Amino acid sequence: MSWRPWTAAAKRVAQLRGNKRKPLEPIKKWNIVRGDLVEILAGKDKGKQGKVSVVARKQHQVIVSGMNTHTRVLPPSGEFPGGRVPSEAPLHVSNVALVDPKDGCVLEVNDTYRDKSHHPARVLVQS
């Protein structure tokens, strides 16, 4: 018997089974912002460093410029002749670590308050 998702029986089963995708819990303390120098901890570009170009907080992803690239085949349009174009894929935040721009070491971030101001400041601690 084949599965027919448009039937009433399939809709009842889907209601009983529930939605399998669970929403992502938001990260309360987000330490990586656009323009930061980061090191990739996992994947094909492991150990390489690059600058964060895009931060997608709802998806828990960052895009590092020039890293984690794959080729896309685009059709011709207008003056563009088409062909293979390299593009960056997003990385999960857990696969990226902040780097000190002065010495190039991986760092941890602590949130502390500066004297008499109520705005938190990022303090980098060498790990």
LOTOR-358835 format. One record per residue (C-alpha): x, y, z; residue in one letter. Coordinates in steps of 0.2 Angstrom, whole numbers, padded with zeros to 4 digits, always signed. Layout:
BEGIN
XYZA
...
This chain:
BEGIN
+0000+0000+0000M
+0007+0017-0005S
+0007+0032+0007W
-0005+0046+0001R
-0003+0061+0012P
-0018+0070+0004W
-0031+0058+0012T
-0040+0060+0028A
-0032+0045+0036A
-0015+0052+0032A
-0019+0068+0040K
-0026+0059+0056R
-0009+0050+0057V
+0001+0066+0055A
-0009+0074+0069Q
-0006+0059+0081L
+0012+0058+0076R
+0015+0077+0079G
+0028+0088+0071N
+0045+0080+0071K
+0054+0096+0069R
+0057+0105+0086K
+0060+0124+0086P
+0078+0129+0090L
+0080+0137+0108E
+0087+0154+0107P
+0105+0157+0113I
+0104+0169+0127K
+0122+0175+0126K
+0128+0178+0108W
+0147+0181+0108N
+0150+0182+0089I
+0146+0197+0079V
+0149+0202+0061R
+0167+0207+0058G
+0174+0196+0071D
+0190+0185+0067L
+0185+0167+0070V
+0193+0150+0068E
+0184+0135+0061I
+0184+0120+0073L
+0176+0107+0062A
+0173+0103+0044G
+0184+0103+0029K
+0191+0120+0033D
+0196+0115+0051K
+0210+0126+0058G
+0208+0140+0046K
+0204+0158+0051Q
+0192+0170+0043G
+0181+0185+0046K
+0162+0183+0050V
+0152+0191+0036S
+0134+0186+0040V
+0126+0181+0057V
+0109+0171+0057A
+0104+0171+0075R
+0088+0162+0073K
+0096+0148+0064Q
+0112+0148+0075H
+0123+0150+0060Q
+0137+0161+0054V
+0144+0163+0037I
+0163+0165+0036V
+0170+0174+0021S
+0180+0163+0010G
+0177+0147+0021M
+0166+0132+0019N
+0163+0135+0000T
+0154+0125-0012H
+0151+0128-0031T
+0134+0132-0038R
+0129+0130-0056V
+0120+0146-0061L
+0110+0148-0077P
+0114+0162-0089P
+0104+0178-0086S
+0106+0195-0094G
+0125+0199-0096E
+0130+0185-0084F
+0135+0170-0095P
+0131+0157-0082G
+0142+0143-0075G
+0150+0138-0059R
+0151+0150-0045V
+0159+0147-0028P
+0148+0152-0013S
+0149+0151+0006E
+0139+0139+0016A
+0134+0143+0034P
+0142+0135+0049L
+0134+0131+0066H
+0140+0143+0080V
+0147+0128+0090S
+0159+0125+0075N
+0167+0142+0077V
+0178+0150+0090A
+0183+0168+0092L
+0202+0173+0089V
+0212+0187+0096D
+0217+0198+0081P
+0233+0203+0089K
+0241+0185+0092D
+0229+0174+0083G
+0225+0163+0098C
+0208+0155+0101V
+0199+0165+0115L
+0184+0163+0127E
+0172+0178+0130V
+0167+0184+0147N
+0153+0197+0149D
+0158+0210+0162T
+0152+0227+0166Y
+0163+0242+0165R
+0165+0254+0179D
+0149+0264+0183K
+0141+0260+0166S
+0127+0248+0164H
+0132+0241+0147H
+0141+0225+0146P
+0157+0224+0137A
+0165+0209+0129R
+0181+0204+0139V
+0192+0191+0130L
+0200+0178+0140V
+0214+0167+0133Q
+0209+0148+0134S
